[in-house]
Amino acid sequence: MLSNVSIAIAVGFYLCTPDFGHAQTSVTTDPVGLTTTSCLANSDTYLGVPFTRPPEFVGTVRSVSGNTLTINGTPGWSNNQLVYAAGTQSKHYYVLLGTGGTGNPKEGHIYPIKGNGSNTVLLDTTFDNLTGLVANTQVLVIPYWTPATIFPASDAGVSFTPTSSPPNYQTVLRIPNYSAPGINQSYAAEYYFNNGSWQRINPAGVGDDDPLLPDGYFVVRNANGAPTLPLTALGSVLMKKIAVPLLTSSTQQQDNAIVMVRPVAVSLDLTGLAPIDRSFDQGDQLLLFDNAQPGFDKIQNGNYRSYVFNGGWRLASDPNTEHGSDLIAPGVAMLVRKAAYSGGSLSWANWPTYLPAQGIRPQQVASRKTHQLAGSFTISLPVVGNYAIEPRRGGTSGKDFEVVAIFPVPLASLTGASVTSPDNQATMDAPVVTTASGHGTVTMSLHNVNNAQLLSINLSGASDGVNTANFVVPMGVLLGDLNGGGFVDSADVGLVQRQNGKSVAFANFRMDVNASGFIDSADVGLVQRQNGQRIH
């Protein structure tokens, strides 16, 4: 366990009649629950609320126009009733989109509400759009958490310590700058409790009603004599998928300060973070903070566990042991540090593990090669964004390429697997299905793969005994395309030349294009002879 958390979830449901003026709507909400987390003295505690506030409206979409949703029925809202108004309306609201139609691409996405009419809501689509949203998609209207709803004034001295003599702050609530570029981001806002309210440090002012992202973590700093106190969070158990945006940068690493909105411990394998959709790719890092250990500025001081995904979840400090069963406790802060990526923002889809699984998919499909004594290295083949390119030479170990698909659960059956290529020459041996460490793995050997083309790896009838699905995974093959640009040029030649004479490791294995276990003049020559080639 990475934090001191206890859970109690109500077994029943309750009926909530939202305060929507003359709206005639009663809403049956999700189960309620609570968690308790110890916020240590003389320490920063990194955490989030693993619940939402209770939804105050549940309905469906009639139509979509731009960034406006028209709702089925007669919600009966007054004009801009869902818009914050200091002194009269203390809540900020967001829309969470649920299921609806077939292949709803926006299921689980969250949008702030900017305005509303009697049966319409105007959404902020600055960072997302509504493309693909269809009629009858479910809509939940939910208030944001705020400093005053997480830490109400009545809990002073119970879950936090008021500050009597600022700037000698005792309990400080620190909110990361979620959109700041790069890593080790500064804080966008900090709050202390004084004179009955949460006060912003800069800009100064009362911040009781300031909205906090439902899927972002915050930091509780207890200092200047503030003792260890428990934070008890009570809220609505999210029974739906949530899609968390992940920012990326084409030139540098990018931090994403997130939390799972789930009140139960979830294994790394079941978080939904995986290379298959680039939500967690090779080169990314997942930092989990240890709230049982006191300390300030835990990111800067390295007070966390760092995980990577390389054929499964691995601790950065223990790369040879599978850690997919490691549990993330409720409310534990997660920092996803994305490697440089030029494809724009991504999304992490997280489903509740306390409901029947809604489907099955591989965590990773990858091209795997053994580089002699240097060991085996894989190149992930995602299905989101640009397809990945295998730059290494085929024809080793009795096969051209070996592709592996790793599932988070054992496979009960697989109908078949195949490969298609533009020249119709590529073939595949019968797939081999194995189970180890609770994972199902499909190993596929490819033959007759010619250079400079885009393959399709096809898996059909993959089943865990309940759910069955088919998958098509693209795989580019271009010898010497070390930077994955789709063509070989002087940039690729420069990459291999700079590694000439070096041993093979994770950071440079692509440059060992002949998979000999060492980067030498033979690799340089291969890439030079491919200069000008591109995927057809």
Solvent accessible surface area in square Angstrom, and as a share of the most:
residue,aa,sasa,rsa
1,M,151,0.67
2,L,15,0.08
3,S,7,0.05
4,N,99,0.51
5,V,20,0.11
6,S,66,0.43
7,I,70,0.35
8,A,55,0.43
9,I,67,0.34
10,A,42,0.33
11,V,156,0.90
12,G,36,0.35
13,F,130,0.54
14,Y,74,0.28
15,L,123,0.61
16,C,29,0.17
17,T,101,0.59
18,P,14,0.09
19,D,127,0.66
20,F,3,0.01
21,G,68,0.66
22,H,117,0.52
23,A,16,0.12
24,Q,164,0.73
25,T,29,0.17
26,S,70,0.45
27,V,6,0.03
28,T,89,0.52
29,T,4,0.03
30,D,24,0.13
31,P,15,0.09
32,V,36,0.21
33,G,3,0.03
34,L,63,0.31
35,T,4,0.03
36,T,36,0.21
37,T,10,0.06
38,S,26,0.16
39,C,0,0.00
40,L,37,0.18
41,A,31,0.24
42,N,93,0.48
43,S,1,0.00
44,D,0,0.00
45,T,1,0.00
46,Y,2,0.01
47,L,4,0.02
48,G,4,0.04
49,V,8,0.05
50,P,2,0.01
51,F,0,0.00
52,T,5,0.03
53,R,35,0.13
54,P,45,0.28
55,P,3,0.02
56,E,16,0.07
57,F,10,0.04
58,V,50,0.29
59,G,16,0.16
60,T,47,0.28
61,V,0,0.00
62,R,117,0.43
63,S,53,0.34
64,V,51,0.30
65,S,84,0.54
66,G,69,0.66
67,N,44,0.23
68,T,40,0.23
69,L,0,0.00
70,T,28,0.16
71,I,0,0.00
72,N,52,0.26
73,G,47,0.45
74,T,124,0.72
75,P,3,0.02
76,G,17,0.17
77,W,4,0.01
78,S,52,0.34
79,N,119,0.61
80,N,73,0.37
81,Q,31,0.14
82,L,1,0.01
83,V,45,0.26
84,Y,68,0.26
85,A,44,0.34
86,A,81,0.63
87,G,83,0.80
88,T,122,0.71
89,Q,38,0.17
90,S,62,0.40
91,K,53,0.23
92,H,45,0.20
93,Y,12,0.04
94,Y,4,0.01
95,V,0,0.00
96,L,2,0.01
97,L,1,0.00
98,G,2,0.02
99,T,86,0.50
100,G,13,0.13
101,G,57,0.54
102,T,134,0.78
103,G,75,0.72
104,N,19,0.10
105,P,74,0.46
106,K,21,0.09
107,E,38,0.17
108,G,0,0.00
109,H,31,0.14
110,I,38,0.19
111,Y,1,0.01
112,P,53,0.34
113,I,17,0.09
114,K,107,0.45
115,G,6,0.06
116,N,10,0.05
117,G,19,0.18
118,S,68,0.44
119,N,37,0.19
120,T,38,0.22
121,V,0,0.00
122,L,64,0.32
123,L,0,0.00
124,D,44,0.23
125,T,38,0.22
126,T,101,0.59
127,F,178,0.74
128,D,42,0.22
129,N,75,0.39
130,L,14,0.07
131,T,101,0.59
132,G,40,0.39
133,L,17,0.08
134,V,60,0.35
135,A,52,0.40
136,N,96,0.49
137,T,0,0.00
138,Q,45,0.20
139,V,0,0.00
140,L,4,0.02
141,V,0,0.00
142,I,1,0.00
143,P,3,0.02
144,Y,14,0.05
145,W,22,0.08
146,T,4,0.02
147,P,0,0.00
148,A,29,0.23
149,T,49,0.29
150,I,11,0.05
151,F,1,0.00
152,P,45,0.29
153,A,55,0.42
154,S,98,0.63
155,D,40,0.21
156,A,38,0.30
157,G,49,0.47
158,V,88,0.50
159,S,5,0.03
160,F,1,0.00
161,T,20,0.12
162,P,48,0.30
163,T,1,0.01
164,S,97,0.62
165,S,66,0.42
166,P,58,0.36
167,P,102,0.64
168,N,93,0.48
169,Y,49,0.19
170,Q,36,0.16
171,T,1,0.00
172,V,9,0.05
173,L,1,0.00
174,R,32,0.12
175,I,14,0.07
176,P,9,0.06
177,N,47,0.24
178,Y,47,0.18
179,S,72,0.46
180,A,15,0.12
181,P,106,0.67
182,G,7,0.07
183,I,65,0.33
184,N,68,0.35
185,Q,30,0.13
186,S,75,0.49
187,Y,60,0.23
188,A,59,0.46
189,A,18,0.14
190,E,46,0.21
191,Y,6,0.02
192,Y,29,0.11
193,F,12,0.05
194,N,24,0.13
195,N,142,0.73
196,G,48,0.46
197,S,21,0.14
198,W,2,0.01
199,Q,32,0.14
200,R,54,0.20
201,I,53,0.27
202,N,118,0.60
203,P,92,0.58
204,A,88,0.68
205,G,27,0.26
206,V,88,0.50
207,G,0,0.00
208,D,29,0.15
209,D,40,0.21
210,D,33,0.17
211,P,60,0.38
212,L,12,0.06
213,L,80,0.40
214,P,7,0.04
215,D,13,0.07
216,G,6,0.05
217,Y,4,0.02
218,F,7,0.03
219,V,0,0.00
220,V,2,0.01
221,R,49,0.18
222,N,3,0.02
223,A,20,0.15
224,N,91,0.47
225,G,64,0.61
226,A,2,0.01
227,P,66,0.42
228,T,66,0.38
229,L,26,0.13
230,P,60,0.38
231,L,6,0.03
232,T,70,0.41
233,A,11,0.08
234,L,114,0.57
235,G,5,0.05
236,S,1,0.00
237,V,3,0.02
238,L,3,0.02
239,M,46,0.21
240,K,48,0.21
241,K,36,0.15
242,I,4,0.02
243,A,6,0.05
244,V,3,0.02
245,P,86,0.54
246,L,0,0.00
247,L,52,0.26
248,T,26,0.15
249,S,21,0.14
250,S,72,0.47
251,T,119,0.69
252,Q,81,0.36
253,Q,62,0.28
254,Q,6,0.03
255,D,1,0.00
256,N,7,0.03
257,A,6,0.05
258,I,7,0.03
259,V,1,0.01
260,M,10,0.05
261,V,0,0.00
262,R,2,0.01
263,P,0,0.00
264,V,36,0.20
265,A,38,0.29
266,V,2,0.01
267,S,19,0.12
268,L,0,0.00
269,D,19,0.10
270,L,84,0.42
271,T,0,0.00
272,G,14,0.14
273,L,2,0.01
274,A,2,0.02
275,P,1,0.01
276,I,7,0.03
277,D,18,0.09
278,R,29,0.11
279,S,0,0.00
280,F,0,0.00
281,D,22,0.12
282,Q,27,0.12
283,G,34,0.33
284,D,2,0.01
285,Q,49,0.22
286,L,0,0.00
287,L,0,0.00
288,L,1,0.01
289,F,0,0.00
290,D,33,0.17
291,N,6,0.03
292,A,61,0.47
293,Q,96,0.43
294,P,82,0.52
295,G,22,0.21
296,F,72,0.30
297,D,52,0.27
298,K,1,0.00
299,I,24,0.12
300,Q,110,0.49
301,N,110,0.56
302,G,40,0.39
303,N,38,0.20
304,Y,64,0.24
305,R,87,0.32
306,S,19,0.12
307,Y,1,0.00
308,V,40,0.23
309,F,3,0.01
310,N,60,0.31
311,G,24,0.23
312,G,1,0.01
313,W,0,0.00
314,R,47,0.17
315,L,18,0.09
316,A,57,0.44
317,S,103,0.67
318,D,49,0.25
319,P,80,0.51
320,N,136,0.70
321,T,63,0.36
322,E,47,0.21
323,H,24,0.11
324,G,0,0.00
325,S,90,0.58
326,D,33,0.17
327,L,91,0.45
328,I,2,0.01
329,A,3,0.02
330,P,5,0.03
331,G,7,0.07
332,V,2,0.01
333,A,0,0.00
334,M,0,0.00
335,L,3,0.02
336,V,0,0.00
337,R,21,0.08
338,K,3,0.01
339,A,28,0.22
340,A,59,0.46
341,Y,38,0.15
342,S,93,0.60
343,G,43,0.41
344,G,37,0.36
345,S,75,0.49
346,L,19,0.09
347,S,44,0.28
348,W,1,0.00
349,A,15,0.12
350,N,1,0.01
351,W,89,0.31
352,P,12,0.08
353,T,54,0.31
354,Y,68,0.26
355,L,59,0.29
356,P,106,0.67
357,A,64,0.49
358,Q,130,0.58
359,G,43,0.41
360,I,16,0.08
361,R,68,0.25
362,P,1,0.01
363,Q,7,0.03
364,Q,1,0.00
365,V,1,0.01
366,A,0,0.00
367,S,0,0.00
368,R,81,0.30
369,K,10,0.04
370,T,77,0.45
371,H,0,0.00
372,Q,117,0.52
373,L,188,0.94
374,A,37,0.28
375,G,29,0.28
376,S,63,0.41
377,F,26,0.11
378,T,15,0.08
379,I,4,0.02
380,S,7,0.04
381,L,1,0.01
382,P,3,0.02
383,V,71,0.41
384,V,57,0.33
385,G,56,0.54
386,N,111,0.57
387,Y,73,0.28
388,A,17,0.13
389,I,12,0.06
390,E,0,0.00
391,P,1,0.00
392,R,2,0.01
393,R,105,0.38
394,G,23,0.22
395,G,54,0.52
396,T,43,0.25
397,S,96,0.62
398,G,72,0.69
399,K,46,0.20
400,D,25,0.13
401,F,4,0.02
402,E,31,0.14
403,V,0,0.00
404,V,2,0.01
405,A,0,0.00
406,I,17,0.09
407,F,0,0.00
408,P,28,0.18
409,V,48,0.28
410,P,64,0.40
411,L,18,0.09
412,A,71,0.55
413,S,60,0.39
414,L,31,0.16
415,T,114,0.66
416,G,20,0.20
417,A,22,0.17
418,S,51,0.33
419,V,15,0.09
420,T,76,0.44
421,S,10,0.07
422,P,87,0.55
423,D,51,0.26
424,N,133,0.68
425,Q,98,0.44
426,A,11,0.09
427,T,65,0.38
428,M,34,0.15
429,D,70,0.36
430,A,86,0.66
431,P,38,0.24
432,V,86,0.49
433,V,64,0.37
434,T,69,0.40
435,T,79,0.46
436,A,71,0.55
437,S,88,0.57
438,G,41,0.39
439,H,14,0.06
440,G,0,0.00
441,T,30,0.17
442,V,0,0.00
443,T,29,0.17
444,M,0,0.00
445,S,19,0.12
446,L,0,0.00
447,H,46,0.21
448,N,88,0.45
449,V,18,0.10
450,N,77,0.40
451,N,58,0.30
452,A,4,0.03
453,Q,10,0.04
454,L,62,0.31
455,L,0,0.00
456,S,34,0.22
457,I,0,0.00
458,N,31,0.16
459,L,2,0.01
460,S,43,0.28
461,G,11,0.11
462,A,0,0.00
463,S,12,0.08
464,D,41,0.21
465,G,56,0.54
466,V,129,0.74
467,N,25,0.13
468,T,91,0.53
469,A,28,0.22
470,N,110,0.56
471,F,34,0.14
472,V,97,0.56
473,V,1,0.00
474,P,37,0.23
475,M,0,0.00
476,G,0,0.00
477,V,6,0.03
478,L,0,0.00
479,L,21,0.11
480,G,0,0.00
481,D,1,0.01
482,L,10,0.05
483,N,81,0.42
484,G,41,0.39
485,G,44,0.42
486,G,15,0.14
487,F,77,0.32
488,V,2,0.01
489,D,43,0.22
490,S,85,0.55
491,A,51,0.39
492,D,0,0.00
493,V,17,0.10
494,G,14,0.13
495,L,47,0.23
496,V,0,0.00
497,Q,86,0.38
498,R,158,0.58
499,Q,40,0.18
500,N,73,0.37
501,G,48,0.46
502,K,102,0.43
503,S,80,0.52
504,V,16,0.09
505,A,52,0.40
506,F,87,0.36
507,A,98,0.76
508,N,13,0.07
509,F,1,0.01
510,R,78,0.28
511,M,22,0.10
512,D,0,0.00
513,V,0,0.00
514,N,22,0.12
515,A,3,0.03
516,S,47,0.30
517,G,16,0.16
518,F,89,0.37
519,I,0,0.00
520,D,46,0.24
521,S,84,0.54
522,A,50,0.39
523,D,0,0.00
524,V,15,0.08
525,G,15,0.14
526,L,20,0.10
527,V,0,0.00
528,Q,85,0.38
529,R,171,0.62
530,Q,30,0.13
531,N,83,0.43
532,G,60,0.58
533,Q,72,0.32
534,R,132,0.48
535,I,26,0.13
536,H,162,0.72
